[in-house]
Each structure stands twice: as C-alpha cells, then as structure tokens.
Amino acid sequence: FTGLILTSKNVGDYDKWVTILTKERGRIGAFVRGARRPKSQVLPAGSAMVYGTFTAYEGRDSISITGCDISEHFTSIKNNIDLIWYATYFMEVADYFARDGMDERERLRLLYRSILALSEESFSKEHVKMVYELKTMVINGDAPNVFECMCCGKRDGENGEEGAPVHLSHFSMNHRGAICDECAREAGGEEISQSVLHAMQHISAAPVEKLFTFVLKDPAFSELLSIIIRYRHRYMEHSFNSERFLDN
C-alpha cells in the first residue's frame, strides 16, 4: 500500500508502532519489526512524516511492515523547526479525522500537498494552514456553504424576488455560510469581500492539485483567516496538542 506515516512510537527493544494514512485502506496501524536496528531494511518505515510504498504481512491480530520504498522524506521541512510544527499539526488533524478502512485518498492528497506547500516561498505558513483547514472541513462534510444563500437557497447571480440578480454579500456564522444581500436585511451576518468569497469557493471546489495556485494579500488575507479561525473554533470542537506550538 501507499501512504504517509502520521505517528511513530517505540515498542519493545527494537520495534516501532506506526500509524499510516494510506490510499488503499484509510488509516491503519502497523508494527515495524526491527526498525530501531541500525542496519534494518525497514528503518525508514519507522519514522513519521515519510511518504512511500510499503509491503506488509497481515496476521490475525496485527499488520507488520516488511519492506518500504520511500519516495518523499520532506527533508526541507524537517530542517526547519517552524515548518515541522505546522506539518505535525497537519498530520495530527489527519490522524484525528481519518477512519480505518475508509476511502481517505482525498485526505491523503491534501496532507501530502499541504506539507510540500510549506516549503514553497510563495506561500506563508499561515496561508497553507488556512487552506488546509478549510479543505479538511470540506472533506469532513462540515464546511461552510459559500455557493448559495443559506436563507433563500439562491445562487450568486440568480434572480431574486424583486427581479434583480442575487448577490452573496454576507457571511453568517449562525447560518454556516453565505447570505445574499436581500436576506441579510433580516438574517444579518458580516459583509464579505468578493475576493474572499471567491477564495473560499476555490478552496471548496478545486481539486487538491490546484489548491495552492493563489495568494491573498491584506486586507483580504486577514479577513479570510479570521473567518476560518472563528468558524473552525465554533464547529470543530476538538483541540489539537500541536497547534499550541504554532504561535510560540
């Protein structure tokens, strides 16, 4: 199977236990026998944050990694302590939401591409984190709806009750998405700039391979960052240990 190792811990004198997000079987746990021996052929499979192809033996109660072909060690990330914490946070989020035996190919692609994006000079760490979090919510099925009004259901540009085209001009935390200018008179919400709305639509709809193709500058970046942070803290109740290191 092919995947990215999310976590690794020592077991006994020479073994490791790893959690892997795979294409074929979602999240799995496996032993890497002898991974702590200096000349072990499976030594790379005992480290977190490596991506590759693994061969395994599946016993009655456990899976054991017997071989590996690592294609990405994320060396540039591991040489930068700040980037390590962001990548660790991404992996912790993926580990929490991934499910054993489920189709997690989209989550794996997102995780892999987001870790690589951390090393690209054109993107700030905060930008990559923001995109990763919103796309994670899309994969989970609990992202805000930014394509149609959450009150009247009309899409941007459709004719409203008064005959004029609907304009998605507000964002409502309570309604979990966009609100048109007509409904905002009663439903409220905060005004959202069109550049931010379009950025959220792009992140929500674009394939993972095209996620990191834009850069927002202030004040649009700060506006989008604020929306995602507040939305996530309201509707993604779990807190992650690694995140507390990101602001230090």
VENHUWO-V417409 format. One record per residue. N is the residue number from 1. RES is the residue in one letter. SS is DSSP state (helix for helix, strand for strand, loop for the rest). PHI is phi in whole degrees, -180 to 180 (none if undefined). Layout:
BEGIN
n:N res:RES ss:SS phi:PHI
n:N res:RES ss:SS phi:PHI
END
This chain:
BEGIN
n:1 res:F ss:loop phi:none
n:2 res:T ss:strand phi:-115
n:3 res:G ss:strand phi:-176
n:4 res:L ss:strand phi:-122
n:5 res:I ss:strand phi:-77
n:6 res:L ss:strand phi:-90
n:7 res:T ss:strand phi:-140
n:8 res:S ss:strand phi:-149
n:9 res:K ss:strand phi:-144
n:10 res:N ss:strand phi:-72
n:11 res:V ss:strand phi:-135
n:12 res:G ss:loop phi:65
n:13 res:D ss:loop phi:-84
n:14 res:Y ss:loop phi:-132
n:15 res:D ss:strand phi:-99
n:16 res:K ss:strand phi:-132
n:17 res:W ss:strand phi:-116
n:18 res:V ss:strand phi:-122
n:19 res:T ss:strand phi:-110
n:20 res:I ss:strand phi:-126
n:21 res:L ss:strand phi:-94
n:22 res:T ss:strand phi:-113
n:23 res:K ss:loop phi:-70
n:24 res:E ss:loop phi:-85
n:25 res:R ss:loop phi:-135
n:26 res:G ss:strand phi:67
n:27 res:R ss:strand phi:-87
n:28 res:I ss:strand phi:-135
n:29 res:G ss:strand phi:-112
n:30 res:A ss:strand phi:-153
n:31 res:F ss:strand phi:-84
n:32 res:V ss:strand phi:-119
n:33 res:R ss:loop phi:-69
n:34 res:G ss:loop phi:74
n:35 res:A ss:loop phi:-66
n:36 res:R ss:loop phi:-98
n:37 res:R ss:loop phi:-82
n:38 res:P ss:loop phi:-55
n:39 res:K ss:loop phi:-104
n:40 res:S ss:loop phi:-66
n:41 res:Q ss:loop phi:-72
n:42 res:V ss:loop phi:-107
n:43 res:L ss:helix phi:-53
n:44 res:P ss:helix phi:-64
n:45 res:A ss:helix phi:-75
n:46 res:G ss:helix phi:-96
n:47 res:S ss:loop phi:-110
n:48 res:A ss:loop phi:-73
n:49 res:M ss:loop phi:62
n:50 res:V ss:loop phi:-133
n:51 res:Y ss:strand phi:-122
n:52 res:G ss:strand phi:-179
n:53 res:T ss:strand phi:-110
n:54 res:F ss:strand phi:-125
n:55 res:T ss:strand phi:-105
n:56 res:A ss:strand phi:-149
n:57 res:Y ss:strand phi:-111
n:58 res:E ss:strand phi:-106
n:59 res:G ss:loop phi:-89
n:60 res:R ss:loop phi:-67
n:61 res:D ss:loop phi:-117
n:62 res:S ss:loop phi:-156
n:63 res:I ss:strand phi:-112
n:64 res:S ss:strand phi:-124
n:65 res:I ss:strand phi:-75
n:66 res:T ss:strand phi:-112
n:67 res:G ss:strand phi:-165
n:68 res:C ss:strand phi:-154
n:69 res:D ss:strand phi:-132
n:70 res:I ss:strand phi:-84
n:71 res:S ss:strand phi:-101
n:72 res:E ss:strand phi:-145
n:73 res:H ss:loop phi:-100
n:74 res:F ss:loop phi:53
n:75 res:T ss:helix phi:-60
n:76 res:S ss:helix phi:-64
n:77 res:I ss:helix phi:-74
n:78 res:K ss:helix phi:-69
n:79 res:N ss:loop phi:-89
n:80 res:N ss:loop phi:-130
n:81 res:I ss:helix phi:-62
n:82 res:D ss:helix phi:-64
n:83 res:L ss:helix phi:-69
n:84 res:I ss:helix phi:-58
n:85 res:W ss:helix phi:-66
n:86 res:Y ss:helix phi:-66
n:87 res:A ss:helix phi:-63
n:88 res:T ss:helix phi:-63
n:89 res:Y ss:helix phi:-63
n:90 res:F ss:helix phi:-58
n:91 res:M ss:helix phi:-68
n:92 res:E ss:helix phi:-65
n:93 res:V ss:helix phi:-62
n:94 res:A ss:helix phi:-63
n:95 res:D ss:helix phi:-63
n:96 res:Y ss:helix phi:-70
n:97 res:F ss:helix phi:-91
n:98 res:A ss:loop phi:-67
n:99 res:R ss:loop phi:-123
n:100 res:D ss:strand phi:-65
n:101 res:G ss:loop phi:74
n:102 res:M ss:loop phi:-100
n:103 res:D ss:loop phi:-78
n:104 res:E ss:loop phi:-118
n:105 res:R ss:helix phi:-63
n:106 res:E ss:helix phi:-66
n:107 res:R ss:helix phi:-66
n:108 res:L ss:helix phi:-65
n:109 res:R ss:helix phi:-61
n:110 res:L ss:helix phi:-63
n:111 res:L ss:helix phi:-62
n:112 res:Y ss:helix phi:-61
n:113 res:R ss:helix phi:-68
n:114 res:S ss:helix phi:-70
n:115 res:I ss:helix phi:-64
n:116 res:L ss:helix phi:-62
n:117 res:A ss:helix phi:-65
n:118 res:L ss:loop phi:-60
n:119 res:S ss:loop phi:-90
n:120 res:E ss:loop phi:-87
n:121 res:E ss:loop phi:-65
n:122 res:S ss:loop phi:-74
n:123 res:F ss:loop phi:-118
n:124 res:S ss:loop phi:-77
n:125 res:K ss:helix phi:-61
n:126 res:E ss:helix phi:-66
n:127 res:H ss:helix phi:-65
n:128 res:V ss:helix phi:-62
n:129 res:K ss:helix phi:-62
n:130 res:M ss:helix phi:-61
n:131 res:V ss:helix phi:-65
n:132 res:Y ss:helix phi:-60
n:133 res:E ss:helix phi:-67
n:134 res:L ss:helix phi:-66
n:135 res:K ss:helix phi:-67
n:136 res:T ss:helix phi:-61
n:137 res:M ss:helix phi:-65
n:138 res:V ss:helix phi:-63
n:139 res:I ss:helix phi:-63
n:140 res:N ss:helix phi:-73
n:141 res:G ss:loop phi:88
n:142 res:D ss:loop phi:-127
n:143 res:A ss:loop phi:-80
n:144 res:P ss:loop phi:-67
n:145 res:N ss:strand phi:-89
n:146 res:V ss:loop phi:-117
n:147 res:F ss:loop phi:-111
n:148 res:E ss:strand phi:-149
n:149 res:C ss:loop phi:-66
n:150 res:M ss:loop phi:-75
n:151 res:C ss:loop phi:-102
n:152 res:C ss:loop phi:-100
n:153 res:G ss:loop phi:81
n:154 res:K ss:loop phi:-81
n:155 res:R ss:strand phi:-88
n:156 res:D ss:loop phi:-57
n:157 res:G ss:loop phi:98
n:158 res:E ss:loop phi:-68
n:159 res:N ss:strand phi:-76
n:160 res:G ss:loop phi:-87
n:161 res:E ss:loop phi:-63
n:162 res:E ss:loop phi:-92
n:163 res:G ss:loop phi:90
n:164 res:A ss:loop phi:-82
n:165 res:P ss:strand phi:-61
n:166 res:V ss:loop phi:-72
n:167 res:H ss:loop phi:-127
n:168 res:L ss:strand phi:-76
n:169 res:S ss:strand phi:-116
n:170 res:H ss:strand phi:-132
n:171 res:F ss:strand phi:-129
n:172 res:S ss:strand phi:-117
n:173 res:M ss:loop phi:-65
n:174 res:N ss:loop phi:-66
n:175 res:H ss:loop phi:-91
n:176 res:R ss:loop phi:63
n:177 res:G ss:strand phi:165
n:178 res:A ss:strand phi:-77
n:179 res:I ss:strand phi:-130
n:180 res:C ss:strand phi:-79
n:181 res:D ss:loop phi:-64
n:182 res:E ss:loop phi:-69
n:183 res:C ss:loop phi:-72
n:184 res:A ss:helix phi:-64
n:185 res:R ss:helix phi:-62
n:186 res:E ss:helix phi:-107
n:187 res:A ss:helix phi:-78
n:188 res:G ss:loop phi:77
n:189 res:G ss:loop phi:101
n:190 res:E ss:strand phi:-102
n:191 res:E ss:strand phi:-64
n:192 res:I ss:loop phi:-125
n:193 res:S ss:loop phi:-71
n:194 res:Q ss:helix phi:-65
n:195 res:S ss:helix phi:-65
n:196 res:V ss:helix phi:-72
n:197 res:L ss:helix phi:-60
n:198 res:H ss:helix phi:-67
n:199 res:A ss:helix phi:-64
n:200 res:M ss:helix phi:-66
n:201 res:Q ss:helix phi:-66
n:202 res:H ss:helix phi:-64
n:203 res:I ss:helix phi:-61
n:204 res:S ss:helix phi:-70
n:205 res:A ss:helix phi:-102
n:206 res:A ss:loop phi:-72
n:207 res:P ss:loop phi:-64
n:208 res:V ss:helix phi:-55
n:209 res:E ss:helix phi:-64
n:210 res:K ss:helix phi:-114
n:211 res:L ss:loop phi:-66
n:212 res:F ss:loop phi:-96
n:213 res:T ss:loop phi:-126
n:214 res:F ss:loop phi:-145
n:215 res:V ss:loop phi:-133
n:216 res:L ss:loop phi:-97
n:217 res:K ss:loop phi:-106
n:218 res:D ss:loop phi:-62
n:219 res:P ss:loop phi:-87
n:220 res:A ss:helix phi:-62
n:221 res:F ss:helix phi:-61
n:222 res:S ss:helix phi:-64
n:223 res:E ss:helix phi:-64
n:224 res:L ss:helix phi:-66
n:225 res:L ss:helix phi:-60
n:226 res:S ss:helix phi:-63
n:227 res:I ss:helix phi:-63
n:228 res:I ss:helix phi:-67
n:229 res:I ss:helix phi:-62
n:230 res:R ss:helix phi:-68
n:231 res:Y ss:helix phi:-65
n:232 res:R ss:helix phi:-64
n:233 res:H ss:helix phi:-67
n:234 res:R ss:helix phi:-84
n:235 res:Y ss:helix phi:-113
n:236 res:M ss:loop phi:-115
n:237 res:E ss:loop phi:-70
n:238 res:H ss:loop phi:-70
n:239 res:S ss:loop phi:-106
n:240 res:F ss:loop phi:-114
n:241 res:N ss:helix phi:-59
n:242 res:S ss:helix phi:-69
n:243 res:E ss:helix phi:-68
n:244 res:R ss:helix phi:-69
n:245 res:F ss:helix phi:-89
n:246 res:L ss:loop phi:-71
n:247 res:D ss:loop phi:-96
n:248 res:N ss:loop phi:-95
END
